[in-house]
Amino acid sequence: MSKFVNYVKASRDELLHKVTWPTYSELQNSAVVVFVAALLIALVVFIMDMVIGAHPDLSWKGILGYIYDLLR
């Protein structure tokens, strides 16, 4: 049990004295970067979904589906 208590004390000491915490401004900037990156990834996935037509049960076949129909 004393090992666990020592671990908790050492962890608390490290979090309070050795960790460099970001400022509020740095947190805001990081949040904006993550939000923009998530939007870009979502946009890329949406465009790929529209081009490939990943929903065969819907009437939309995707751009590639219409190109394949033209080539038949």
Summary of the structure (lengths in Angstrom):
residues: 72
radius of gyration: 25.4
end to end distance: 74.5
largest distance: 76.0
contacts: 134
relative contact order: 0.06
helix: 76%
strand: 0%
